[in-house]
Amino acid sequence: MRPAVSSENLITASGVAPLEFTMEVLRKLDVFAPDTLHAWFDTSTAEAVGFLGAPIYRQDRFQA
């Protein structure tokens, strides 16, 4: 089962797939080039966001 699907005039997604739903809407509206759209999606996933909060960026690392 795919988290988001689209047809001619219908886009739907699971309630736990807001990024996939947004990606389908942006694709249907032709807001971004396909490569840009995929790059946006890849940097918006939990894995990418989690990387941005990696331990090396924690404030307590710099406290004496």
Protein Blocks (a to p, Z undefined) as FASTA:
>chain_A
ZZbdcdfklccddfklmmlmmmmmmmmnomacfklmmmmmmmmpmklmmmmmgfklpfkl
mpZZ
